[in-house]
Every structure is written in structure tokens, then in C-alpha cells.
Amino acid sequence: PYRIDLLDEEIETLRIFNPETQRSDQRIEQVKLLPGREYPLDAKGITAFRSNFRERFDIDLRQCPIYQDVSDGISSPGLEYYLALFYERLDSLFEFLPEKTTYCKIGDLATAGQTFWQDIQRRYEDRQIDHFRPILPPDDIFLTIDTVLSKLKQFRQISFKSSSGATSLRSLQLPELSSDAKLKRPFLAVEEFIENNPDHRIVFCAESAGRRETLLEVLKQIAIKPEQFDHLQDFADSSSVFGIIVAPLDQGLWLEDDKLFLITEAQLFGNRIAQRRRRNKNQSNTDFIVKSLTELRIGDAVVHLDHGVGRYRGLQTINTDGQDTEFLTLEYANAAKLYVPVAALHLISRYGGSEQDSAPLNSLGTDQWQKTKRKAAEKIRDVAAELLDIYAQREA
């Protein structure tokens, strides 16, 4: 990113902006910016649009909002559907793909394409009667499905097809197995569950290799000594009654047909080991998101969505572009500092580990945190794939 310092209406300096330190550390002379849209609203583009528009449509231009907006250099909503009027010819994605491109085909492309084309034609027929906003025919801005299929033939193809023999992994939800430190036997729920299911095998899932060792010590307290396995499939192929693997799963499974239980560390200890944020694009877990600054205390371990685990060191006012802005100060490994604008508070969540004081801090400027997230996601996919393999082998 770049920081532009203005003196009145003139650019005084251009500097590269470091988002990790919130500081501008290098001055530059120029910046090349790509257009934010595909249609040019410069003098040449406007002239081409006006000429082609008048040639294509015989209407009163004074009553046409889209024509008047473009003439004034205004990007009117829906202007991308007039893209052909800005250029002599339009190129498609196929003109830019390398010769050795491989594309993946999922489902019936021809049928989906025909449905899409019919929808476009229907919308065109419904709206072409609007003389104040005439529209171009679909052929001018879309490739037909026949053209798409023809162009795809020049590339290698990988097709994904569903199988008539494919089936879902049949599983049941496990009962409540959380430990209760107030009881003389904190893991009574697990003990009773095992006693009531003597004909089932059990594999415990730990969050990490380090947590696996901790979980092994805990299980010794209830006279359970699971054998360590690298993969779920290894346990399934063995004759062991109890096993333990590293798999950062939130919930366990009861594979009834295989008489197999997967019990996760999260089920045994609850939020004390919930180290991963549970967030998606449209929904967030309110147990972990910091809703307001009052929920943060100096020294609290927090997790930044992009930079990982750090420690909150308070608020700091920093002057940026002549304005005083409040930032959260986060400390990372090697005493590195990250300044997060208060407006970006939604990127911060509470650290869910059991030991706040000894939370492992990530290093800024490295891919450590991204690797951690990627490994966790890969481990989850691996366990899911192994479950499917086990079920497929049993069906065979």
C-alpha cells in the first residue's frame, strides 16, 4: 500500500506504507494504478461510447440517463453491460489462457450454460422495450454456450462426476463428555461412556503433538493408555481398542456401523483448548470476538485474523495524514509491534488457549501464522478423507 501526502490539492510526497508498523518507510516518485473497472471513462472512451451508442440506438439522447452520465464522465450503475460500445472488439478469457491450460469440469456444463443463456434472453426480452435505457443484445456481451464449449475443447479437461455408489458417511453425535473439575472424578462422563460401550473402539483426537502428550497424561488418570498413531487409518487397521492421533477437530463422531468413537480434546475440555477462531464471512462466534475495548485488558493474549497470536498492550494515538487516530497496540514475538486501527476491531479475537500468560506469540513478517492455519485445515481434510476411506473399505 501507498501513503499519499497532500499539500492543499497537490501531492507532496508518495511513500510506501507498511501495514504491520503503520509507518511510511520509503519515498517513491510515481505509482502505477490499474483501472478499477473494465470500461474507460477517459476522453477516448467517452467519445467511442457516444459514437457507438448513437449508431446502435435511434432514441432521444436527451432523455437517456446512461448516455448523459457517460457523456459527463459518470460511472452509471450497470454500465458494464455496455462494454462493447467502448471498444472496437472484446476479448474473452480464452484469449489469455496458456496453451497447456487444464480446466476442471463439475456437473453438466452444457445444461447449466443453456439455462444461463435462457435467463439472459428472457431478461433481454423483458427490458428491451425501455426506450429511455436501451440495452445491447446478449450476443454483444456474452459468449454463447456453444462457443464456450467449442473453445474449451482446445484445453485438457478433468471431469468430476458423481457415482451412483457414492454415499454419505453415516455417523451419530456423541453425548456430552465434558470434564468437571468440581467433581472428585472430573472425567466421570467419559468413564461411564466407555463402560457402557464395551464393544466399541475409541480414538482420541488432540489439538497438537504437545497437547497429545498432555492428553495422554490425563487419560492415565482414568486407567486409559491409548496407542499413538500418525493417522486415523493406521488405528482403523490395527487391533487396538484405544488410540490417539493429532487432529484439530471441534466435534467427535460415533461411527455406529464400525463401532468406532472419535472423541476430541475440545469435547473433553471445552473452551479451554478452543484455540481456533470459529469465523466465516457472514457469521462470527461471539465467545471469541472482541466486541468492545472494555473486554480487553493490558497483557491479554489475542488473535489477529491475519497475523496470529499477540499480546494486547493498550491504546495509542498516532497522527496519520494530519489526523489523530487511535490504534490498538499488539506485541508479537521479539517485541515486534503491530498497530491495529480501532475500526478494524473485528479482526481481533480473544485467545482461547488454557494458559493466557504463556500463549505462544507469532512472529511478524513471516508466514508462520499462515502455515499454522493451513496445517490445521489440511489436518481436518486428511481426517475427513480417512473417515471416507474407512467407510469405503467397509462397504467393499
C-alpha positions as CSV (number, residue, x, y, z in Angstrom):
1,P,0.0,0.0,0.0
2,Y,1.0,3.6,-0.5
3,R,0.5,6.8,1.5
4,I,-0.1,10.0,-0.3
5,D,0.7,13.2,1.5
6,L,-1.3,16.2,0.2
7,L,-0.5,19.9,0.3
8,D,-3.8,21.5,-0.4
9,E,-4.8,19.8,-3.7
10,E,-1.3,18.9,-4.8
11,I,0.5,15.6,-4.0
12,E,3.6,16.5,-1.9
13,T,5.1,13.0,-1.3
14,L,4.4,9.4,-2.2
15,R,5.6,6.8,0.3
16,I,5.3,3.0,0.7
17,F,3.2,2.2,3.7
18,N,4.0,-0.8,6.0
19,P,0.7,-2.2,7.4
20,E,2.5,-4.0,10.1
21,T,4.2,-1.0,11.7
22,Q,1.7,1.6,10.4
23,R,4.7,3.6,9.2
24,S,5.8,5.0,5.8
25,D,9.4,3.8,5.3
26,Q,10.3,4.6,1.7
27,R,9.7,7.5,-0.6
28,I,8.9,7.0,-4.3
29,E,8.4,9.2,-7.3
30,Q,5.5,7.6,-9.0
31,V,2.8,4.9,-8.7
32,K,1.2,3.0,-11.5
33,L,-2.5,2.3,-10.7
34,L,-4.6,-0.1,-12.7
35,P,-8.1,0.9,-13.6
36,G,-10.8,-0.3,-11.1
37,R,-13.2,-1.2,-14.0
38,E,-13.1,-2.6,-17.5
39,Y,-14.6,0.4,-19.3
40,P,-12.5,3.6,-19.8
41,L,-14.1,6.9,-18.9
42,D,-11.4,9.0,-20.3
43,A,-11.9,11.3,-23.3
44,K,-11.2,8.5,-25.8
45,G,-13.5,6.0,-24.1
46,I,-16.3,8.5,-23.8
47,T,-16.0,9.5,-27.5
48,A,-16.1,5.8,-28.6
49,F,-19.2,5.2,-26.4
50,R,-21.1,8.2,-27.7
51,S,-20.4,7.4,-31.3
52,N,-21.3,3.7,-31.0
53,F,-24.4,4.4,-28.9
54,R,-25.8,6.8,-31.5
55,E,-25.1,4.3,-34.2
56,R,-26.8,1.4,-32.4
57,F,-29.8,3.2,-30.9
58,D,-32.3,5.6,-32.5
59,I,-33.7,7.4,-29.5
60,D,-33.9,10.9,-28.0
61,L,-30.4,11.0,-26.3
62,R,-31.5,13.9,-24.1
63,Q,-33.9,11.5,-22.4
64,C,-31.4,8.7,-21.9
65,P,-29.7,8.7,-18.4
66,I,-27.0,6.2,-19.3
67,Y,-25.9,8.3,-22.3
68,Q,-25.9,11.6,-20.4
69,D,-24.0,10.0,-17.5
70,V,-21.2,8.7,-19.7
71,S,-21.0,12.0,-21.5
72,D,-20.4,13.7,-18.2
73,G,-17.8,11.0,-17.2
74,I,-20.0,9.4,-14.6
75,S,-19.9,5.7,-14.0
76,S,-23.5,4.8,-14.1
77,P,-24.8,1.5,-12.4
78,G,-25.0,-1.3,-15.0
79,L,-22.5,0.4,-17.4
80,E,-20.6,-2.9,-17.7
81,Y,-23.4,-4.2,-19.9
82,Y,-22.5,-1.6,-22.5
83,L,-18.8,-2.6,-22.6
84,A,-18.9,-3.4,-26.3
85,L,-19.6,0.3,-27.0
86,F,-16.2,1.4,-25.6
87,Y,-14.1,-0.9,-27.8
88,E,-13.8,-2.0,-31.4
89,R,-13.8,-5.6,-30.2
90,L,-14.0,-7.5,-27.0
91,D,-11.6,-10.3,-25.9
92,S,-12.7,-13.2,-23.8
93,L,-10.9,-15.1,-21.1
94,F,-9.9,-17.8,-23.6
95,E,-7.6,-15.3,-25.4
96,F,-5.4,-15.1,-22.3
97,L,-5.2,-18.7,-21.2
98,P,-1.9,-20.6,-21.9
99,E,-2.0,-23.4,-24.4
100,K,-1.4,-26.0,-21.7
101,T,-4.2,-24.9,-19.5
102,T,-6.2,-27.6,-17.7
103,Y,-9.7,-26.9,-16.6
104,C,-11.9,-28.8,-14.1
105,K,-15.4,-29.6,-15.1
106,I,-18.0,-30.3,-12.4
107,G,-21.5,-31.3,-13.3
108,D,-23.3,-30.8,-16.7
109,L,-21.8,-27.7,-18.2
110,A,-23.9,-27.7,-21.3
111,T,-27.2,-27.9,-19.4
112,A,-26.1,-25.2,-16.9
113,G,-24.9,-23.0,-19.8
114,Q,-28.2,-23.3,-21.7
115,T,-30.1,-22.4,-18.5
116,F,-27.9,-19.3,-18.0
117,W,-28.4,-18.3,-21.7
118,Q,-32.2,-18.7,-21.5
119,D,-32.2,-16.4,-18.4
120,I,-30.2,-13.8,-20.2
121,Q,-32.5,-13.9,-23.3
122,R,-35.6,-13.7,-21.0
123,R,-34.2,-10.6,-19.2
124,Y,-33.3,-9.0,-22.6
125,E,-36.8,-9.5,-24.0
126,D,-38.4,-8.1,-20.8
127,R,-36.3,-4.9,-20.8
128,Q,-35.7,-4.1,-24.5
129,I,-38.9,-2.1,-24.6
130,D,-37.4,0.6,-22.3
131,H,-36.6,3.3,-24.8
132,F,-35.0,5.5,-22.1
133,R,-32.4,2.9,-21.4
134,P,-31.9,0.6,-24.4
135,I,-29.8,-2.5,-24.0
136,L,-27.5,-4.5,-26.2
137,P,-28.5,-8.0,-27.3
138,P,-26.8,-10.8,-25.3
139,D,-24.6,-11.8,-28.2
140,D,-22.7,-8.5,-28.0
141,I,-21.5,-9.0,-24.4
142,F,-21.8,-12.8,-23.7
143,L,-20.3,-15.8,-25.3
144,T,-22.9,-18.4,-26.3
145,I,-22.7,-21.8,-24.6
146,D,-21.8,-23.4,-27.9
147,T,-18.9,-21.0,-28.3
148,V,-17.7,-21.7,-24.8
149,L,-17.9,-25.5,-25.3
150,S,-16.1,-25.2,-28.6
151,K,-13.2,-23.1,-27.1
152,L,-12.9,-25.5,-24.2
153,K,-12.1,-28.4,-26.5
154,Q,-8.6,-27.0,-27.1
155,F,-7.7,-27.5,-23.4
156,R,-7.1,-30.5,-21.3
157,Q,-10.1,-31.4,-19.1
158,I,-10.6,-33.0,-15.7
159,S,-14.1,-34.1,-15.0
160,F,-15.6,-34.7,-11.6
161,K,-18.7,-36.9,-11.7
162,S,-20.9,-38.3,-9.0
163,S,-21.1,-42.0,-8.6
164,S,-24.3,-44.0,-8.2
165,G,-22.5,-45.9,-5.5
166,A,-21.4,-42.8,-3.6
167,T,-22.8,-42.4,-0.2
168,S,-22.5,-40.2,2.9
169,L,-20.5,-41.2,5.9
170,R,-23.1,-42.4,8.4
171,S,-22.4,-41.1,11.9
172,L,-24.2,-40.2,15.1
173,Q,-23.5,-37.4,17.6
174,L,-21.7,-38.2,20.8
175,P,-23.3,-37.4,24.1
176,E,-21.9,-34.7,26.5
177,L,-18.5,-35.7,27.6
178,S,-17.1,-32.5,29.2
179,S,-14.9,-32.8,32.3
180,D,-16.0,-31.2,35.5
181,A,-13.1,-30.1,37.8
182,K,-15.5,-29.7,40.7
183,L,-16.1,-33.5,40.9
184,K,-13.9,-36.0,42.6
185,R,-13.8,-37.8,39.3
186,P,-13.6,-35.0,36.7
187,F,-13.8,-37.4,33.8
188,L,-16.7,-39.4,35.1
189,A,-18.8,-38.8,31.9
190,V,-16.1,-40.3,29.8
191,E,-15.5,-43.3,32.1
192,E,-19.2,-44.1,32.1
193,F,-19.5,-43.7,28.4
194,I,-16.6,-46.2,27.8
195,E,-18.1,-48.6,30.4
196,N,-21.5,-48.5,28.6
197,N,-19.9,-49.3,25.2
198,P,-17.5,-52.1,25.8
199,D,-17.8,-53.4,22.2
200,H,-16.6,-50.1,20.7
201,R,-13.1,-48.9,19.8
202,I,-12.1,-45.3,20.7
203,V,-9.6,-42.9,19.1
204,F,-8.9,-39.6,20.9
205,C,-8.0,-36.5,18.9
206,A,-5.5,-34.0,20.3
207,E,-5.1,-30.4,19.0
208,S,-1.3,-30.8,18.5
209,A,1.6,-33.0,19.3
210,G,2.2,-31.1,22.5
211,R,-1.4,-31.4,23.6
212,R,-1.3,-35.1,22.7
213,E,1.3,-35.6,25.5
214,T,-0.9,-33.7,27.9
215,L,-4.0,-35.7,26.9
216,L,-2.1,-38.9,27.4
217,E,-1.2,-37.9,31.0
218,V,-4.9,-37.0,31.7
219,L,-6.1,-40.3,30.3
220,K,-3.7,-42.2,32.6
221,Q,-5.8,-40.9,35.5
222,I,-8.7,-43.0,34.4
223,A,-6.6,-46.0,33.5
224,I,-6.7,-45.5,29.7
225,K,-3.4,-45.9,27.8
226,P,-4.2,-45.3,24.1
227,E,-1.6,-46.3,21.5
228,Q,-0.2,-43.4,19.4
229,F,-1.0,-43.4,15.7
230,D,0.0,-41.0,12.9
231,H,-3.2,-41.4,11.0
232,L,-6.8,-42.5,11.7
233,Q,-6.4,-45.2,9.0
234,D,-3.5,-46.7,11.0
235,F,-5.7,-47.0,14.0
236,A,-8.5,-48.5,12.0
237,D,-6.2,-51.1,10.6
238,S,-4.9,-52.0,14.0
239,S,-6.5,-54.2,16.7
240,S,-6.0,-51.5,19.4
241,V,-9.1,-50.7,21.5
242,F,-7.8,-47.2,22.4
243,G,-5.8,-44.9,20.1
244,I,-4.8,-41.3,19.9
245,I,-4.0,-39.1,16.9
246,V,-3.2,-35.4,16.3
247,A,-6.3,-33.9,14.6
248,P,-7.6,-30.4,15.4
249,L,-11.3,-31.3,15.3
250,D,-14.0,-29.5,17.3
251,Q,-16.5,-32.3,17.4
252,G,-16.3,-36.1,17.6
253,L,-18.2,-38.8,15.7
254,W,-19.9,-42.0,16.5
255,L,-19.4,-44.4,13.5
256,E,-22.1,-46.8,14.5
257,D,-21.6,-49.3,11.8
258,D,-17.9,-49.5,12.5
259,K,-18.4,-49.4,16.3
260,L,-15.8,-46.6,16.4
261,F,-15.8,-43.4,18.5
262,L,-13.8,-40.3,17.8
263,I,-13.5,-38.2,20.9
264,T,-11.9,-34.8,20.5
265,E,-9.9,-32.8,23.1
266,A,-12.5,-30.0,22.7
267,Q,-15.2,-32.3,23.9
268,L,-13.3,-33.2,27.0
269,F,-12.1,-29.8,28.0
270,G,-14.5,-27.4,26.3
271,N,-13.4,-23.8,25.6
272,R,-10.1,-24.2,27.4
273,I,-8.5,-25.7,24.4
274,A,-10.5,-24.0,21.6
275,Q,-7.6,-22.3,20.0
276,R,-9.0,-21.7,16.6
277,R,-11.4,-18.9,15.8
278,R,-14.7,-20.0,14.5
279,R,-15.4,-17.4,12.0
280,N,-16.8,-17.3,8.4
281,K,-17.7,-14.5,6.1
282,N,-21.1,-13.8,7.4
283,Q,-21.1,-15.2,10.9
284,S,-18.8,-14.9,13.9
285,N,-18.6,-16.8,17.2
286,T,-19.4,-14.2,19.9
287,D,-17.4,-16.1,22.5
288,F,-14.2,-15.1,20.8
289,I,-14.8,-11.8,19.0
290,V,-13.8,-8.8,21.0
291,K,-17.0,-6.6,20.8
292,S,-15.6,-3.6,22.5
293,L,-12.4,-2.3,24.0
294,T,-13.8,-2.8,27.5
295,E,-13.4,-6.6,27.1
296,L,-9.6,-6.2,26.6
297,R,-7.1,-5.9,29.4
298,I,-3.5,-4.9,29.2
299,G,-1.5,-8.1,28.7
300,D,-4.3,-10.2,27.3
301,A,-3.4,-12.7,24.6
302,V,-5.4,-12.0,21.4
303,V,-5.5,-13.4,17.9
304,H,-5.4,-11.2,14.8
305,L,-7.0,-12.8,11.8
306,D,-4.1,-12.2,9.6
307,H,-1.1,-12.1,11.9
308,G,-1.9,-14.7,14.6
309,V,-1.3,-14.7,18.4
310,G,-0.1,-11.4,20.0
311,R,-0.5,-9.6,23.3
312,Y,-2.6,-6.5,23.8
313,R,-0.5,-3.6,25.1
314,G,-3.1,-0.8,25.2
315,L,-4.3,2.0,23.1
316,Q,-2.1,4.5,21.4
317,T,-2.9,7.7,19.5
318,I,-0.9,8.1,16.2
319,N,-1.0,11.1,13.9
320,T,-1.6,9.9,10.3
321,D,-2.1,12.3,7.5
322,G,-2.7,15.2,10.0
323,Q,-5.3,13.3,11.9
324,D,-5.1,11.7,15.3
325,T,-6.2,8.1,15.1
326,E,-6.5,5.5,17.9
327,F,-4.7,2.2,17.4
328,L,-4.6,-1.0,19.4
329,T,-1.0,-1.9,20.2
330,L,-0.3,-5.6,19.8
331,E,3.1,-7.1,20.8
332,Y,4.4,-10.1,19.0
333,A,7.5,-12.3,19.2
334,N,10.8,-10.5,19.5
335,A,9.0,-7.4,20.9
336,A,7.6,-6.6,17.5
337,K,4.7,-4.2,17.5
338,L,1.5,-4.1,15.4
339,Y,-0.8,-1.1,15.4
340,V,-4.4,-2.0,14.6
341,P,-6.9,0.8,13.9
342,V,-9.9,0.7,16.3
343,A,-12.1,0.5,13.2
344,A,-10.5,-2.9,12.5
345,L,-11.5,-4.4,15.9
346,H,-13.5,-7.1,14.1
347,L,-10.2,-8.7,13.1
348,I,-9.3,-9.3,16.7
349,S,-10.5,-12.2,18.8
350,R,-9.7,-13.5,22.3
351,Y,-7.0,-16.2,22.6
352,G,-8.8,-19.4,23.5
353,G,-5.9,-21.3,25.0
354,S,-5.9,-22.5,28.5
355,E,-2.7,-20.6,29.5
356,Q,-3.0,-16.9,28.8
357,D,0.3,-16.0,30.4
358,S,2.3,-18.5,28.3
359,A,0.5,-18.1,25.0
360,P,2.9,-18.7,22.1
361,L,3.3,-15.4,20.3
362,N,3.7,-15.5,16.5
363,S,6.4,-13.6,14.6
364,L,5.5,-10.7,12.3
365,G,6.8,-10.6,8.8
366,T,6.8,-14.4,8.5
367,D,4.4,-17.0,7.1
368,Q,4.3,-18.8,10.5
369,W,0.7,-18.0,11.2
370,Q,-0.5,-18.8,7.7
371,K,1.3,-22.1,7.9
372,T,-0.4,-22.8,11.2
373,K,-3.8,-22.1,9.7
374,R,-3.0,-24.1,6.6
375,K,-1.8,-27.1,8.5
376,A,-4.9,-27.1,10.7
377,A,-7.1,-27.0,7.6
378,E,-5.1,-29.8,5.9
379,K,-5.3,-31.9,9.0
380,I,-9.1,-31.6,9.1
381,R,-9.3,-32.5,5.5
382,D,-7.0,-35.5,6.0
383,V,-9.1,-36.9,8.8
384,A,-12.2,-36.4,6.8
385,A,-10.7,-38.3,3.9
386,E,-9.5,-41.1,6.1
387,L,-13.0,-41.4,7.5
388,L,-14.4,-41.8,4.0
389,D,-11.7,-44.3,3.1
390,I,-12.6,-46.4,6.1
391,Y,-16.2,-46.3,5.2
392,A,-15.5,-47.2,1.6
393,Q,-13.3,-50.2,2.6
394,R,-16.0,-51.4,4.9
395,E,-18.6,-51.1,2.1
396,A,-16.3,-53.0,-0.3
